[in-house]
Amino acid sequence: MRLSSRFASEQGSASLEFITVGMVMLIPLVYLVLTMSAIQAGALAAEGAARQAARVFVQSENLEAAHAAASRAVEFALDNHGVDAAGADVTITCAPDPNDCLARRGYVTVRVGVSVPLPLAPPVLSGSFPLEVPLDASATQQVSQFAGSR
């Protein structure tokens, strides 16, 4: 075998090319899976928190207990999914009378907004582009027509 043919041989280069191309394709794919799972967990957390908060709100005896129960429900649902409950934005609105949330056949809408941080994003980049994905969910429940006098 001549010297030039020994260096021109491609024997063993397929594994090197596979590793190189595999890493170039695999790293973004793994990051995409991590990001999408974090966003999905945040969406499920916000939706579950809003739904459960609306349910416990309309079942409460008075307005103070309703707000306390809704706050506990939001905190529990968000913590259960690993989302920071301290940064959640919770808004409760009532219809048809905004002043009487527990009126019979009234509607209570709870909106929960959370921000899900991007995984593995360094805080140095915070000035260049947002490092969090804002998510919000809302749920509406009707106060029972058979609710006792409140």
ABEGO torsion letter per residue (X at the ends): XBAAAAAABABGAAAAAAAAAAAAAAAAAAAAAAAAAAAAAAAAAAAAAAAAAAAAAAABABAAAAAAAAAAAAAAAAAAAGBBAAABBBBBBBOABAABAABBGBBBBBBBBBBBBBBGBBAAAAAABBABBBBBBBBBBBBBAABBBX
